[in-house]
Amino acid sequence: MIYRKRLHRRPDPLIVLMFFVIVGLCATISYQLIACAPVDRGEIAVQSPQASAIGG
């Protein structure tokens, strides 16, 4: 008996779902990094202030 080889196999739905979840997660994280990152690098504190300056 000769079995025909399936040329067009459908992808596993779980693999397709995981692919879209990972792509969506990467897109969301990339957007958050771009949107929340300060444009001017001078805004980032180089050294923490003294405790007396904060009131502690």
C-alpha positions as CSV (number, residue, x, y, z in Angstrom):
1,M,0.0,0.0,0.0
2,I,1.4,3.4,-1.0
3,Y,0.7,6.3,1.3
4,R,0.6,9.8,-0.1
5,K,2.8,12.3,1.6
6,R,1.0,15.3,2.9
7,L,2.6,18.3,1.2
8,H,0.7,21.0,3.0
9,R,0.6,20.2,6.7
10,R,-1.3,22.6,8.9
11,P,0.8,24.1,11.7
12,D,0.1,23.2,15.2
13,P,-2.4,25.7,16.7
14,L,-0.4,25.9,19.9
15,I,2.8,26.8,18.1
16,V,1.0,29.5,16.2
17,L,-0.5,30.9,19.4
18,M,2.9,30.9,21.1
19,F,4.4,32.7,18.2
20,F,1.9,35.5,18.3
21,V,2.1,35.8,22.1
22,I,5.9,36.1,21.9
23,V,5.8,38.6,19.1
24,G,3.1,40.6,20.9
25,L,5.1,40.5,24.1
26,C,8.3,41.7,22.3
27,A,6.4,44.5,20.6
28,T,4.8,45.6,24.0
29,I,8.2,45.6,25.8
30,S,9.9,47.5,22.9
31,Y,7.1,50.1,22.9
32,Q,7.4,50.6,26.7
33,L,11.2,51.0,26.5
34,I,10.9,53.5,23.7
35,A,8.0,55.5,25.3
36,C,9.4,55.5,28.9
37,A,13.0,56.1,28.2
38,P,14.1,59.7,28.7
39,V,15.1,61.5,25.6
40,D,17.8,63.5,27.2
41,R,20.4,61.3,29.0
42,G,21.0,64.2,31.4
43,E,17.8,63.3,33.2
44,I,19.2,60.1,34.6
45,A,20.7,60.6,38.0
46,V,24.4,59.8,38.2
47,Q,24.7,59.6,41.9
48,S,22.0,59.4,44.6
49,P,21.5,62.5,46.7
50,Q,22.7,62.7,50.3
51,A,20.3,61.4,53.0
52,S,20.2,64.8,54.6
53,A,19.1,66.4,51.4
54,I,16.1,64.1,51.2
55,G,15.1,64.6,54.8
56,G,16.2,61.3,56.2
